[in-house]
Structure formats: C-alpha cells, structure tokens
Amino acid sequence: MYKLIRPILFKFNPEFIHKMTMKVLHFLEPLSFLRGINRFFFRKDHPALEREYFGLKFRNPIGLAAGMDKNGEVYNMMSDLGFGFVEIGSLTPKPQHGNPKPRLFRLTQDKALLSRMGLNNKGVRHAIENLRTRRPEIIVAANIARNSSSNEEQVPKDYDTAFSLLYDLVDMFVVNISFPTAGRPTDLQDVSFLSEIMDGLLDRRATMEEHKPVFIKLSPDIPDIQLDAILDYALRNGVEGIVAGNATSSREGLSTSEERLNSLGKGGICGAPLYEKSLRMVRYIHDKTRGKLPIIGCGGISNAAQAREMLDAGASLIEVYTGFIYEGPGFVERLLKGLDPPKEKKEKKKGKKSPEPALPPAEEPLPQDNTATQENA
Ligand SMILES: Cc1cc2nc3c(=O)[nH]c(=O)nc-3n(C[C@H](O)[C@H](O)[C@H](O)COP(=O)(O)O)c2cc1C
C-alpha cells in the first residue's frame, strides 16, 4: 500500500511531507479505534522479542531514532506502529528555528536523506506539555541538545536545563553531542568538553529520587582516538551506553551524482549508505569495551537482515529513521518478523513441539556501575 502512495509523497518537498504527516498523526492520535487498527496491522508482540535493560522492559529492541518526533507529538502513535521505544527530540531549552530552508533532501537513488535541519524544535517546555498525555507502557527517551545561540560557557547549562526539566517525564536520556550542522561537533565530542557537560548531568542525576539511564549519541565520523576517550569516560562514570550513531558528513560511495550533491550543499547523510559505518562503530565499541557498555545501533538499517546483523554485532537495541521514510508504516513489523520469534501458536495448533527460540530470552539488566559483562546483548 505504502509503495503505491510513496511516489506521490516523494513528489513534494520532504520537510513539507514530514510536517503534514506529524500534524495528521497528532490529530489522529486520540482516536482509540485507530489505535486498535494500527496495533492489529503493525504491532508484533512476542515474549522472544522482549528485552530488559537498566530496569526498563522493552517490548522489542527496535526504536524510532531522534529527529522524527522532535517535539514529542506522535510517540503514542509510533508505539502503536510497532516501535519498542521512541526517542523524541533533539530538544533544546529554548525553541529554535534551525537552519534556513530548504534543508532536507531525498537522495532516492541511495535510499538516503541529506539533512541540515539545525535542530529545529519547539523547546523543552512545549514537549513537556505533550508528554503529559503519555501512556505509561510506552518507553520514551529524550534526546537533548544545546541551543545554537548559546556560547561555549552556556553549553553545559543548556544540557542541564533540558535534562532537569524532562527528568520526571521520560524513561531515559540521549545526550546529543554529534549533530553535524549546529555548533561545533568536534569540540563537543572532545572528552574534556564532553565531561564538562556529562559531569553536570551525572551529578544532577545523583540528586534525583529515581535513577534514569543516560546515553551519549556520537557521530560515526568520530576518530577512534576520540571515541576511545569517550568510552573510557563512559565506563568510569556510570554512563549507561552509547548511541552509535548520528548522520555522517562523508559522501563516499553514494550513487547520487556529484553535481547534485554539490548543488545541495552541506548536511549529514542518513539512510542506507550509512549502514556499514554504523555497523563498524557498533562492532568497535562492543569489542573495545568487551560488551560492558550497552549500545543502541543506529544508522542505515534498511532491512531485517541488517537489523539482525546490528544486534549480533553487539547492539542491545537498534533505532531507525530513514528506513521508515522509505519503507513506510509496515517497516517495523517487517524488521521484527526478520528477528524471527518462534511461531508458538501455529506450532501448538498443529500439535507440534515449539522450536527453540531464535532469539535469546530477555537478559538481566546491567548493574548501574556497568561492571558486569554484557556479551552480545
Ligand atoms: C530529518 C532528520 C532529522 C534528524 N534530527 C535529529 C535530531 O534532532 N537529533 C538527533 O540526535 N538525530 C537526528 N537525526 C539523526 C537520526 O536520529 C539518526 O541518527 C540518523 O538518521 C541515522 O539513522 P537512519 O539512517 O536510520 O536514518 C535526524 C535525521 C534526519 C534524517
């Protein structure tokens, strides 16, 4: 069905379509009969798909990556479409317009997007209002970032403000220090600057009644030496894990012509061409930390085999964005089918013994000090 509609949608400006889709979904969200329909067609629950990490029980390991539900407007609907968790944001303390338009482009030959949105969002306070209608069973992660207008001294305060205001309303946090077009990402990923931000957040968390997991989202372009320093910081300081990762600045291996790429200008590439880079990063982090640091694998996942491969490479959970745009609302269900939970019901009907589950059962949550090994979670 989506394959029929997609050519029409793709005739329009991608940001316009995104905005319209968000509006329609937000409008439709309260309709409970629609929720039932979505769940019936798209949601695929099975005990073998469940995961348990850091005290949170995920219905399945596939989440929606940051950037689609920037303002926390459609996470309920996204959960009905099958996602095991939803990352909202990036949210900055103050609302911001982002970069001048046009700033989002489809590279259809590559099943990719080029984005220089510049972290446009309506600000943390707006998202807080939207989070009040959250259904408790939905796992929501808040991706937080700095305001582009903030100077270097204000940056840690920006993160702290967003973190503190959202703390009671979400289940986990992703600290975005890797956006390619807003601010100076190389500086933020420098561990001395990063630790200024993170120390404040971890101290703040220590004052809170409930412990909530904190992840750091990195760029797949980060040099290994810088990555090693961050992994070391994360392991030593009780950061729960890494989101690997964000868009890439690299134009390598694209089928889109150089002429067109030059005409579009700067931006991060998301989608299929990113996959090998993110997979490499997940493997690297998993090997380097000997599985002690949970990873959310994100970048270019376009089919079930890749979802499986990313999990096998050491990701505890995975996230998708561009694949969902290209494949439509049935995408998550197709990915989950590929993870192949045992078909107990069918087997029982036939009176046969259930096969061994293809997936490992949900694992014990990692202790908060990250000292236990989490091999290939
Ligand atoms: C239009 C667009 C907007 C995005 N906005 C954000 C954002 O605000 N914060 C963030 O951390 N990542 C953002 N991302 C990056 C995605 O979360 C994800 O890391 C990236 O797209 C790679 O995954 P994918 O290949 O499945 O799309 C954005 C991506 C796109 C395409």
The ligand as an SDF file (V2000), in Angstrom:
LIG
                    3D

 31 33  0  0  0  0  0  0  0  0999 V2000
   15.4880   14.8420    9.0390 C   0  0  0  0  0  0  0  0  0  0  0  0
   16.3430   14.2970   10.1330 C   0  0  0  0  0  0  0  0  0  0  0  0
   16.3850   14.9580   11.3470 C   0  0  0  0  0  0  0  0  0  0  0  0
   17.1860   14.4640   12.3800 C   0  0  0  0  0  0  0  0  0  0  0  0
   17.1920   15.1160   13.5690 N   0  0  0  0  0  0  0  0  0  0  0  0
   17.9330   14.6280   14.5810 C   0  0  0  0  0  0  0  0  0  0  0  0
   17.9320   15.2680   15.8430 C   0  0  0  0  0  0  0  0  0  0  0  0
   17.2350   16.2630   16.0520 O   0  0  0  0  0  0  0  0  0  0  0  0
   18.7280   14.7570   16.8130 N   0  0  0  0  0  0  0  0  0  0  0  0
   19.4960   13.6440   16.6270 C   0  0  0  0  0  0  0  0  0  0  0  0
   20.1770   13.2110   17.5490 O   0  0  0  0  0  0  0  0  0  0  0  0
   19.4950   12.9960   15.4420 N   0  0  0  0  0  0  0  0  0  0  0  0
   18.7320   13.4640   14.4260 C   0  0  0  0  0  0  0  0  0  0  0  0
   18.7320   12.8030   13.2240 N   0  0  0  0  0  0  0  0  0  0  0  0
   19.5940   11.6070   13.0510 C   0  0  0  0  0  0  0  0  0  0  0  0
   18.8220   10.3200   13.3080 C   0  0  0  0  0  0  0  0  0  0  0  0
   18.3780   10.2510   14.6340 O   0  0  0  0  0  0  0  0  0  0  0  0
   19.7100    9.1020   13.0220 C   0  0  0  0  0  0  0  0  0  0  0  0
   20.8180    9.1220   13.8940 O   0  0  0  0  0  0  0  0  0  0  0  0
   20.2300    9.0910   11.5920 C   0  0  0  0  0  0  0  0  0  0  0  0
   19.2190    9.4900   10.7090 O   0  0  0  0  0  0  0  0  0  0  0  0
   20.7350    7.7040   11.1990 C   0  0  0  0  0  0  0  0  0  0  0  0
   19.7070    6.7660   11.2020 O   0  0  0  0  0  0  0  0  0  0  0  0
   18.9270    6.3230    9.8450 P   0  0  0  0  0  0  0  0  0  0  0  0
   19.9750    6.0140    8.8310 O   0  0  0  0  0  0  0  0  0  0  0  0
   18.0830    5.1580   10.2490 O   0  0  0  0  0  0  0  0  0  0  0  0
   18.1130    7.4960    9.4160 O   0  0  0  0  0  0  0  0  0  0  0  0
   17.9500   13.2920   12.1860 C   0  0  0  0  0  0  0  0  0  0  0  0
   17.8950   12.6300   10.9560 C   0  0  0  0  0  0  0  0  0  0  0  0
   17.1040   13.1170    9.9380 C   0  0  0  0  0  0  0  0  0  0  0  0
   17.0500   12.3920    8.6310 C   0  0  0  0  0  0  0  0  0  0  0  0
  1  2  1  0
  2  3  1  0
  2 30  2  0
  3  4  2  0
  4  5  1  0
  4 28  1  0
  5  6  2  0
  6  7  1  0
  6 13  1  0
  7  8  2  0
  7  9  1  0
  9 10  1  0
 10 11  2  0
 10 12  1  0
 12 13  2  0
 13 14  1  0
 14 15  1  0
 14 28  1  0
 15 16  1  0
 16 17  1  0
 16 18  1  0
 18 19  1  0
 18 20  1  0
 20 21  1  0
 20 22  1  0
 22 23  1  0
 23 24  1  0
 24 25  2  0
 24 26  1  0
 24 27  1  0
 28 29  2  0
 29 30  1  0
 30 31  1  0
M  END
$$$$
